Amino acid sequence: MSGALTVVLKGARVTCENHECDAEFNRFHRTLRLLMDSPLNKSKKMHVYVHTTRNVLVEINYLLEVPEDPIELSDVMSYLLRRLVIKSSDGTVLAKVIKNPIESHLPPNTTKVILSSKGCKMSSKDLEPYMERGLAFFVGLREGEKKEAEISMKLSNFKLSPESCCVKLTNMFEEMLGIF
């Protein structure tokens, strides 16, 4: 696979109000944690972006460690939204706010895929023709979140949570790329 694999978390609520985390924020926390802890991410084969409910676009470095505690992640994201960048102690940029739209940050001719329970069931073999150009998967974290895409794809005949979609997606590409 020479093209890039990108995952965009759409409609993310990235902070808690008064340290009271709701279901939306907890879904974002779990989904981001699953993506960042995946072997696909750790092998640098995936790019992760977050598009917030307030139309802020965030690029996440593969080195970012998502805290186990959701409130800690909320604090990190609040800091990011104020300062526009998070750096490690050695100066490595771990996350940064970038300019919209997401398409300007994707490689040219990237195929955009939205994950939807109403899409076409596709396997890794069905995606192979698009892999040279790169694939960007849009995962909606809110009900009814829409995004224009060239392909609407479902990963199961059952309605899956964003967390389950990301697990299935990363597992599919780890298997295709022989990442263990």
C-alpha positions as CSV (number, residue, x, y, z in Angstrom):
1,M,0.0,0.0,0.0
2,S,1.7,3.2,-1.1
3,G,-1.2,5.6,-0.4
4,A,-2.0,7.0,3.0
5,L,-4.7,5.7,5.3
6,T,-6.4,8.5,7.1
7,V,-9.2,8.3,9.8
8,V,-11.2,11.4,10.4
9,L,-13.4,11.5,13.6
10,K,-16.3,13.8,12.6
11,G,-18.5,15.6,15.1
12,A,-16.3,15.1,18.1
13,R,-17.1,16.8,21.4
14,V,-13.6,17.1,22.7
15,T,-14.0,18.6,26.1
16,C,-16.2,18.1,29.2
17,E,-18.2,20.8,30.9
18,N,-17.2,21.3,34.6
19,H,-15.4,17.9,34.6
20,E,-18.7,16.2,33.9
21,C,-18.1,13.9,31.0
22,D,-21.2,12.9,29.0
23,A,-21.8,10.0,26.6
24,E,-20.6,12.0,23.6
25,F,-17.3,12.9,25.1
26,N,-16.8,9.4,26.5
27,R,-17.4,8.0,23.0
28,F,-14.7,10.3,21.6
29,H,-12.3,9.3,24.3
30,R,-12.7,5.6,23.7
31,T,-12.6,5.9,19.9
32,L,-9.4,8.1,20.0
33,R,-7.8,5.7,22.5
34,L,-8.6,2.7,20.3
35,L,-7.1,4.3,17.2
36,M,-4.0,5.6,18.9
37,D,-3.3,2.3,20.7
38,S,-3.6,0.3,17.5
39,P,-0.6,-1.4,15.9
40,L,-1.6,0.3,12.6
41,N,-1.1,3.7,14.2
42,K,2.1,2.7,16.1
43,S,3.6,1.4,12.9
44,K,3.0,4.9,11.3
45,K,0.6,3.6,8.7
46,M,-2.3,5.7,9.7
47,H,-3.0,9.5,10.1
48,V,-5.7,10.6,12.5
49,Y,-7.6,13.9,12.4
50,V,-10.4,15.1,14.6
51,H,-13.1,17.5,13.3
52,T,-14.9,18.9,16.3
53,T,-18.5,20.0,16.8
54,R,-17.3,23.6,16.7
55,N,-15.7,23.1,13.3
56,V,-12.1,23.0,14.6
57,L,-9.8,20.6,12.8
58,V,-7.0,18.8,14.8
59,E,-4.1,16.8,13.5
60,I,-3.0,14.0,15.9
61,N,0.6,12.7,15.8
62,Y,1.0,9.0,16.1
63,L,3.1,9.5,19.3
64,L,0.2,11.1,21.3
65,E,-0.7,8.9,24.3
66,V,-4.4,9.3,25.1
67,P,-4.8,9.4,28.9
68,E,-6.9,6.6,30.5
69,D,-8.9,9.1,32.4
70,P,-11.4,11.0,30.2
71,I,-11.1,14.1,32.3
72,E,-7.4,14.2,31.7
73,L,-8.1,14.0,27.9
74,S,-10.6,16.9,28.3
75,D,-7.9,19.0,30.0
76,V,-5.4,18.2,27.2
77,M,-7.9,19.1,24.5
78,S,-8.9,22.3,26.3
79,Y,-5.2,23.2,26.4
80,L,-4.9,22.4,22.7
81,L,-7.8,24.6,21.8
82,R,-6.4,27.5,23.7
83,R,-2.7,27.1,22.6
84,L,-3.3,25.5,19.2
85,V,-0.5,23.0,19.7
86,I,0.6,20.4,22.2
87,K,4.3,19.5,22.3
88,S,6.2,16.8,24.2
89,S,9.0,17.6,26.6
90,D,11.5,17.2,23.7
91,G,9.6,19.6,21.4
92,T,7.8,17.0,19.2
93,V,4.4,18.3,18.1
94,L,1.8,15.7,19.4
95,A,-1.4,17.5,18.2
96,K,-2.1,20.8,16.5
97,V,-5.1,22.8,15.3
98,I,-4.9,23.1,11.5
99,K,-6.9,25.0,8.9
100,N,-10.1,23.6,7.4
101,P,-11.0,21.9,5.2
102,I,-9.7,18.4,5.8
103,E,-9.4,17.9,2.0
104,S,-6.5,20.3,1.9
105,H,-4.5,18.0,4.2
106,L,-5.2,14.8,2.4
107,P,-2.9,13.5,-0.4
108,P,-4.2,14.4,-3.9
109,N,-6.9,12.1,-5.3
110,T,-7.5,10.4,-1.9
111,T,-10.7,8.4,-2.0
112,K,-13.1,9.5,0.7
113,V,-15.1,6.8,2.4
114,I,-17.9,7.4,4.9
115,L,-18.7,4.6,7.3
116,S,-22.5,4.1,7.5
117,S,-24.9,1.3,8.4
118,K,-26.6,2.2,5.1
119,G,-23.5,1.8,2.9
120,C,-22.3,-1.1,0.8
121,K,-20.7,-4.0,2.5
122,M,-17.1,-4.0,1.4
123,S,-14.1,-6.1,2.2
124,S,-10.4,-5.3,2.0
125,K,-10.3,-6.8,-1.5
126,D,-12.9,-4.3,-2.6
127,L,-10.8,-1.4,-1.3
128,E,-7.5,-2.6,-3.0
129,P,-8.1,-0.6,-6.2
130,Y,-8.3,2.6,-4.2
131,M,-5.3,2.0,-2.0
132,E,-2.7,3.4,-4.4
133,R,-4.4,6.8,-4.2
134,G,-4.9,6.7,-0.4
135,L,-8.1,6.2,1.6
136,A,-9.7,8.6,4.1
137,F,-12.4,7.1,6.3
138,F,-14.9,9.4,8.0
139,V,-16.2,8.1,11.2
140,G,-19.2,10.0,12.6
141,L,-19.2,10.3,16.4
142,R,-22.7,11.9,16.5
143,E,-26.0,10.5,15.1
144,G,-26.8,12.0,11.8
145,E,-23.3,13.4,11.1
146,K,-23.0,13.7,7.3
147,K,-20.0,14.0,5.1
148,E,-19.7,14.0,1.3
149,A,-17.7,10.9,0.2
150,E,-17.1,8.9,-2.9
151,I,-17.9,5.6,-1.2
152,S,-20.4,4.8,1.5
153,M,-19.3,1.6,3.3
154,K,-20.6,-0.5,6.0
155,L,-18.4,-2.9,8.1
156,S,-21.3,-5.1,9.3
157,N,-24.9,-5.9,8.7
158,F,-25.5,-4.6,12.2
159,K,-25.4,-1.0,13.4
160,L,-22.0,-0.5,15.0
161,S,-20.7,2.1,17.5
162,P,-17.9,4.4,16.3
163,E,-15.5,2.4,18.6
164,S,-16.5,-0.9,16.9
165,C,-16.1,0.6,13.5
166,C,-12.6,1.8,14.3
167,V,-11.6,-1.6,15.7
168,K,-12.9,-3.4,12.6
169,L,-11.2,-0.9,10.3
170,T,-7.8,-1.0,12.0
171,N,-7.9,-4.8,12.2
172,M,-8.8,-5.0,8.5
173,F,-5.8,-2.9,7.5
174,E,-3.4,-4.5,10.0
175,E,-4.2,-7.8,8.4
176,M,-3.9,-6.5,4.8
177,L,-0.5,-4.9,5.6
178,G,0.8,-7.8,7.7
179,I,1.1,-5.6,10.9
180,F,1.3,-7.6,14.1
